[in-house]
Amino acid sequence: MRLAALLAAALVLTGCSTSTPPDPDVLTVGVGPVSSLLPADLRDQAGRMVAAALWTPLVGYDPATGKTTPAAAESVTSDDQVTWTVKLRPGTFHDGTPVTAKSYVDTWDAVRLAAGSWPGASVLQETLPAKEITAPDPSTIKIVLHRPFGQVPAVLAAQALYPLPESVLKSKDWAGFALNPIGNGPFKLAGRWDHGGELVKVAGTGKVKLQVLDPEIQYDQAKSGEIDLATTVPGSRHDAMHSELHAMWALPGATYLKFPATGRFADATVRHAFAMAVDRDALEAGPLAHQVDPARSLLPPATGERSGTCRPCTHDPAAAKNLLAQSGFTGATTLYGETQWTPILATQLQSTLGVEVAVKPGDGPSVLELSLQTVSPHEPLAALAKAAGYTDPGFADLLATADAAPAADSPPLYRLAENQLLRDLPVAPLWSGHGHAVWPLKVSGVKANPLTGVDLTSVTRH
């Protein structure tokens, strides 16, 4: 014991250390748990981030401008918004096999058949109205739609549409592939994913070591320099985060109150009263632990910023109570949603509106969680109307008109469709989630986007 103590003291006095200095070519990143790395089955922020490093999408998305740019695709063109031609750049999977148009067509066939089991299948089943998808030659994908749809470039940015190599398309060993993915992107996985993994640059040198860590541990280790980047920040560190180098970005989804289409909630006045009775800021600072942004529009920020106001997004207790009184709404109602914050929301509604609100299935509103696969405004507008059973023909016409327009001309047209939903309010927007990243001074180049989170290819250490 005495010898060990003397040796330890000697090491301190001489400035020596038994620890190994970090490898300058290895970036260490803390991540949350990953449920799958199969592109069409991505269900969490960490999985989306890792998959974005392993694959190159057909089309990239710039959240600052809302514009798409060709990536694995050289071009995406159409003369009529019905027949689309995608020209591919030369590409190779990490197993050395070529990425061809047939790779995409066969992958999309497999994804389409997985409807109901892979969330990404909705891109091909619902969002992209394709009548025929073919590969007339190795570098060309031809997409023929049932109707004009100018959002095809935005949809092609979806991670669910990443190509898969022939080996897994033949074996259909999806579970095995989810742990040993083979992509066509700037990084490849050095070995099987097992509560973390190591990404190796395909061209040049450099590695990214991904460690699955608790959010609080991630934050503390990023602050101390033990890791280079934390990609989740808990609510307990949210205020402190703002004094550190950090980034925040919108996540691809949002939460709504869905109202019954019949009965007492068939009156839009009642729906507006309940929407304005919600104190979103109090819930954000309380049970939601600063992990969301209170809604300022019907559409999530992930689909782009819009001008205008969202009156139903405003907490206005007096107006809410007056509207409910004007509607003649009386008696108790219900609120359904299996979340930790639902009872608190029910208490807010009850206190503001003066009606009893029980937390259980019933004749009242329910919580609707919307998860997006694309950045096209078509996806949430169509999904919200479908989920609420909203079949107004005027809204359907507005949405079809926006869909048929070229992408550059569509934003004001989608805004008209959004405004009608805000007027009739079959669903009331509550909030959308956001991601966080924190890093020490030695790190730079951290940026993120809604679909894929932090761009691991841009992060550098000094």
Secondary structure as UniProt FT lines:
FT   HELIX           2..14
FT   TURN            24..25
FT   STRAND          26..31
FT   HELIX           39..41
FT   HELIX           45..54
FT   STRAND          59..62
FT   TURN            63..66
FT   STRAND          67..70
FT   STRAND          73..78
FT   STRAND          83..88
FT   TURN            94..95
FT   HELIX           101..113
FT   TURN            114..117
FT   HELIX           119..121
FT   HELIX           123..127
FT   STRAND          130..137
FT   TURN            138..139
FT   STRAND          140..145
FT   TURN            150..151
FT   HELIX           152..155
FT   TURN            156..157
FT   HELIX           159..161
FT   HELIX           166..171
FT   HELIX           174..179
FT   STRAND          187..189
FT   STRAND          196..201
FT   STRAND          207..212
FT   HELIX           215..224
FT   STRAND          229..230
FT   HELIX           235..237
FT   HELIX           238..241
FT   TURN            242..243
FT   STRAND          245..250
FT   STRAND          253..258
FT   HELIX           263..266
FT   HELIX           268..276
FT   HELIX           280..285
FT   TURN            286..290
FT   STRAND          292..294
FT   HELIX           301..303
FT   HELIX           311..313
FT   HELIX           317..327
FT   STRAND          333..336
FT   TURN            340..341
FT   HELIX           342..353
FT   STRAND          357..359
FT   STRAND          366..371
FT   HELIX           378..388
FT   HELIX           393..404
FT   HELIX           407..409
FT   HELIX           411..424
FT   STRAND          427..439
FT   TURN            441..442
FT   STRAND          443..444
FT   STRAND          448..449
FT   TURN            450..452
FT   STRAND          453..454
FT   TURN            456..457
FT   STRAND          460..461
//
